[in-house]
Amino acid sequence: MSTSPVTLMVARRVASGRYQDLIAWLREGEQLATDFPGYLGSGVLAPPPGDDEFQIIFRFADEQTLHAWEHSASRTAWLGRGSELFAHPSEHRVSGIDGWFGAAGQRPPRWKQAIAIWLAFFPVSLLFNFVLGPLLSDMGLLARIFVSTLALTPLMVYFFIPLSTHLLAGWLNNTQGRPLPAAPSTQNR
C-alpha cells in the first residue's frame, strides 16, 4: 500500500435536466469526505462549454485512508443517493503530479504539463515576493525559501495548478497537432 498522498479522480456526466441536483450532490460528497481521517482536500471542476462531464477530485494522505473512505457506509449511501444524477461514471486513482493531468493515456505531453505548472507558479510566486519580500528580506536564504515554499505549496497544489490545468484544458488536450478553434469574434458585422 502507498504511503504518499493519493488522488482519486471521478468523472460524472450529468443526466439530462439534473445539472443543479448533480452540483449539490457533488458538494455533498466533498463535505462527506472532510469527516474522514487522512482527507487532504477535494474539488469539483465544471465541464468546459459544450461538455457535460464534471470532474471531482479527492485527495487523501495515503492509500489506506482513501480505502477507508471509499469503502465506508456513508460514501456508499452517498453514491446511492446520486445514482440517477449521472451517466457513464468513471474513476481512477493517481499519485503525485499526474493527478492534475487526467488518466494515463490521456495526459498531455510533459512539456505542456511543465508550461501549465509554470504559468500557475510564476505569477503567484512573483506576487508573493512582491508583497512579502520586504518582510522576509532580513531572513537568510534558507529561511526565506522555507517560508515561501511552506506558504506557496498548498496554494499551488489545491488551487492554482488545478485552476491552470482547467483553464488550459483545451490546449493541454490538443495532442493531434491541430490548431485550437478560434474564439468567437465579438465585433459587430
C-alpha positions, -999 to +999 in steps of 0.1 A: +000+000+000+011+036-007+024+059+020+023+090-002-008+111-009-032+096-033-057+113-056-090+098-067-104+114-098-140+108-105-158+117-137-196+120-139-217+131-169-248+149-158-281+132-166-305+152-187-321+180-167-302+172-135-275+198-135-283+216-103-290+183-085-256+169-096-238+200-084-255+198-049-247+160-048-210+166-057-207+193-030-223+168-005-196+143-014-169+168-008-184+176+026-187+140+035-150+133+028-139+160+052-150+139+081-125+111+073-090+108+087-064+114+061-085+137+040-063+164+024-088+182+001-111+179-028-126+200-056-151+200-084-142+210-119-171+221-141-170+209-177-159+232-205-186+248-226-203+222-248-194+193-225-213+177-196-186+158-177-178+170-142-146+160-125-144+156-087-110+151-072-105+136-037-070+137-021-061+116+009-029+112+028-023+076+017-038+046+001-051+033+035-071+064+043-085+066+008-095+029+010-113+035+043-133+064+028-141+045-004-154+015+015-173+035+041-211+031+046-216+069+043-199+070+009-219+040-003-251+057+008-240+090-009-233+071-042-267+055-039-284+089-035-267+102-066-271+072-089-298+088-110-280+121-114-252+110-137-244+087-166-212+070-177-193+071-144-155+065-144-130+066-116-092+063-114-066+070-088-032+086-093-002+095-072+018+126-075+017+152-102-001+130-127-033+136-109-036+171-123-035+160-159-060+132-163-059+095-168-029+076-182-030+076-220-050+109-219-023+131-203-007+159-224+030+157-232+053+165-202+064+198-218+028+210-218+024+199-182+055+219-173+042+250-190+008+247-172+026+244-139+049+273-146+021+295-157+004+289-124+036+292-103+053+323-118+026+349-112+018+336-077+055+335-067+060+369-082+031+384-062+042+366-030+078+380-033+065+415-042+041+416-012+061+397+014+097+401+001+104+432+021+092+415+053+114+385+046+145+404+035+162+402+068+160+364+068+187+342+054+183+325+021+173+291+036+147+306+059+132+328+030+129+298+008+115+277+036+088+303+044+079+309+007+076+272-002+057+265+030+032+292+021+030+286-017+030+248-020-006+244-005-019+273-026-003+258-058-014+222-051-050+229-041-059+260-061-036+275-087-023+244-105-058+228-107-071+263-120-043+265-145-050+230-159-087+237-160-082+270-179-057+254-203-076+222-208-083+228-245-046+234-252-034+207-229-056+181-245-049+192-281-024+164-289-031+159-326-012+190-336-044+206-348-048+243-340-074+251-314-106+267-327-106+304-328-125+322-302-158+337-314-155+373-326-170+400-305-170+426-333-203+436-349-206+427-386 
